[in-house]
Amino acid sequence: MNRENGFLFLLGKLTDSILLNLIFVLSCLPVVTIGISCTSVYYTVHKVLRQDRGYLWGEYQRAWRENFKQAGSCWLFFAIIEMVLGVDTYIMYQVFRAGYAYGSIYIFFIVLFVLTILWMIYTFAYMARFVDTTKETLKNSAFMMILHFPKTLLLLAILGAAMFLVWLLPLFVLIVPILVVWFGEILLESIFVNYMAEEDRKAEQKRSGKNY
């Protein structure tokens, strides 16, 4: 690849990333569609941006159609858990501020809140890469999150850095979400490949040029 072609390649990736980020952010605005949007953007980053297969909008729509029902039910499941944990955290924090030591349990609820967010990320990414029942999807994603906890902590660090950048300059929302998906995809694929059938692993190796 010469310098000019390399520049055009990088420019194309940057343009596609910004466009996909815009599609993703707009797709999340109704709130109830956050789950399916996360699944679709992961699928599109993996297939189109990372492996140069298919077309951006077409693959995003395809993932949206194929996972809408399952992703929606999982999103509702996680939203309910997060709301309960959020309320518990707020109540216990107020108790702690009032001078009652047992109110310090709010820290435990914060930890559970963060772990649930990480579980949710694993779930929607898993859904984008594997065909499974909702029950198995939730169970397997939780299993992977725990078994590969060092990488889970690295994913948390990526999320924390992204939140800090957006807090620092809200305009970063135009590019930071897709960067999180890019880095998250690299991290999670290194986990998912261990659970693929042999023929799927070989197909992935052929498409990406990596040895697993």
C-alpha positions in Angstrom: 0.0 0.0 0.0 1.6 3.3 -1.1 1.3 6.5 0.9 -1.5 8.0 -1.1 -3.6 4.8 -0.9 -2.8 4.5 2.8 -4.0 8.0 3.4 -7.2 7.4 1.5 -7.8 4.2 3.4 -7.4 5.9 6.7 -9.6 8.8 5.6 -12.3 6.4 4.5 -12.2 4.6 7.9 -12.4 7.9 9.7 -15.3 9.1 7.6 -17.2 5.7 8.1 -16.5 5.8 11.9 -17.9 9.3 12.2 -20.9 8.4 10.1 -21.5 5.2 12.1 -21.2 7.1 15.4 -23.9 9.6 14.2 -26.2 6.7 13.2 -25.6 5.0 16.6 -26.2 8.2 18.7 -29.4 9.0 16.8 -30.5 5.4 17.2 -30.1 5.7 20.9 -32.2 8.8 21.3 -35.5 7.0 21.9 -33.8 5.4 24.9 -35.8 2.1 24.5 -33.6 1.4 21.4 -30.3 1.6 23.2 -29.9 -2.1 23.5 -30.5 -2.9 19.8 -28.3 0.1 18.8 -25.4 -1.3 20.9 -25.7 -4.7 19.3 -26.0 -3.2 15.8 -23.0 -0.8 16.2 -20.8 -3.6 17.5 -21.8 -5.9 14.6 -21.1 -3.2 12.1 -17.8 -2.2 13.5 -16.7 -5.8 13.5 -17.9 -6.7 10.0 -17.6 -3.5 8.0 -14.9 -1.3 9.7 -12.6 -4.1 11.0 -13.1 -6.7 8.3 -14.1 -4.6 5.3 -17.1 -6.7 4.5 -20.5 -5.3 3.5 -21.8 -1.8 3.6 -22.2 0.5 6.7 -25.9 1.3 6.6 -27.0 -2.1 5.2 -25.2 -4.1 7.8 -26.4 -1.8 10.6 -30.0 -2.3 9.4 -29.5 -6.0 9.1 -28.3 -6.3 12.7 -31.1 -4.1 13.8 -33.8 -6.3 12.2 -32.3 -9.6 13.3 -31.8 -8.7 16.9 -34.5 -6.2 17.7 -36.8 -8.4 19.8 -34.0 -10.1 21.8 -32.0 -6.9 22.3 -35.1 -5.1 23.4 -36.0 -7.6 26.0 -32.4 -7.7 27.4 -32.4 -3.9 27.5 -35.6 -3.8 29.5 -34.1 -6.4 31.9 -31.0 -4.4 32.5 -32.9 -1.1 32.7 -35.0 -2.5 35.5 -32.0 -3.8 37.4 -30.2 -0.4 37.0 -33.1 1.6 38.2 -33.5 -0.6 41.3 -29.8 -0.3 42.1 -29.8 3.4 41.4 -32.7 4.0 43.8 -31.0 1.8 46.4 -27.8 3.7 46.0 -29.5 7.0 46.5 -31.5 5.9 49.5 -28.5 4.4 51.3 -26.3 7.3 50.5 -28.8 9.7 52.1 -28.9 7.4 55.1 -25.1 7.5 55.3 -25.1 11.3 55.0 -27.5 11.4 57.9 -24.9 9.7 60.1 -25.9 6.1 60.1 -23.0 3.7 59.4 -25.0 1.0 57.8 -25.8 3.5 55.0 -22.2 2.9 53.7 -23.7 -0.1 51.9 -24.4 2.4 49.1 -20.8 1.6 47.9 -21.8 -2.0 47.4 -24.8 -0.9 45.3 -22.5 1.3 43.2 -20.2 -1.7 42.5 -23.3 -3.8 41.5 -24.4 -0.9 39.3 -21.1 -0.8 37.5 -20.9 -4.6 37.1 -24.4 -4.6 35.6 -23.3 -2.1 33.0 -20.3 -4.3 32.1 -22.6 -7.4 32.0 -24.8 -5.4 29.6 -21.9 -4.6 27.3 -20.9 -8.2 27.1 -24.5 -9.2 26.5 -25.1 -6.9 23.5 -21.7 -7.7 22.0 -22.3 -11.4 22.5 -25.6 -11.1 20.8 -23.9 -9.4 17.8 -21.6 -12.4 17.4 -23.5 -15.5 18.5 -27.0 -16.9 17.8 -28.4 -18.1 21.1 -31.5 -18.0 23.3 -32.0 -14.9 25.6 -31.4 -17.0 28.7 -28.2 -18.5 27.3 -27.0 -15.1 26.0 -27.4 -13.6 29.5 -25.8 -16.6 31.2 -22.8 -16.9 28.8 -22.1 -13.2 28.8 -22.0 -13.1 32.6 -19.7 -16.1 32.6 -17.3 -14.5 30.2 -17.3 -11.2 32.1 -16.3 -13.0 35.3 -13.9 -15.6 33.8 -12.0 -12.9 31.9 -12.1 -10.3 34.7 -8.8 -8.7 33.9 -10.0 -7.8 30.5 -13.3 -6.7 32.0 -11.4 -4.2 34.2 -9.6 -3.0 31.1 -13.0 -2.5 29.4 -14.1 -0.5 32.5 -11.0 1.7 32.1 -11.9 2.4 28.5 -15.4 3.4 29.5 -14.1 5.6 32.3 -11.7 7.4 30.0 -14.5 7.9 27.5 -16.8 9.4 30.1 -14.0 11.7 31.3 -13.4 13.0 27.7 -17.1 13.7 27.1 -17.3 15.4 30.5 -14.2 17.4 29.7 -15.6 18.4 26.2 -19.1 17.4 25.3 -18.3 17.8 21.6 -16.3 14.6 21.9 -19.6 12.7 21.8 -19.2 13.0 18.0 -16.4 10.5 18.0 -15.8 9.0 21.5 -18.7 6.4 21.4 -17.4 4.8 18.2 -13.8 4.8 19.6 -15.1 2.9 22.6 -16.7 0.3 20.3 -13.5 0.0 18.3 -11.3 -0.7 21.3 -14.1 -2.7 23.0 -14.4 -4.9 19.9 -10.7 -5.6 19.8 -10.8 -6.6 23.5 -14.0 -8.7 23.4 -13.1 -10.5 20.2 -10.0 -11.8 21.9 -12.4 -13.4 24.4 -15.1 -14.5 22.0 -12.7 -16.4 19.7 -12.2 -18.9 22.5 -15.8 -19.9 22.4 -16.2 -20.3 18.7 -16.6 -23.6 16.8 -13.4 -24.6 15.1 -14.7 -23.9 11.6 -15.9 -20.4 12.7 -12.5 -19.7 14.3 -10.7 -20.7 11.1 -13.1 -18.4 9.1 -12.3 -15.6 11.4 -8.6 -16.2 11.1 -8.9 -16.2 7.3 -10.9 -12.9 7.2 -8.7 -11.1 9.8 -5.3 -12.6 9.0 -4.7 -13.5 12.6 -3.7 -16.8 14.2 -5.7 -17.8 17.3 
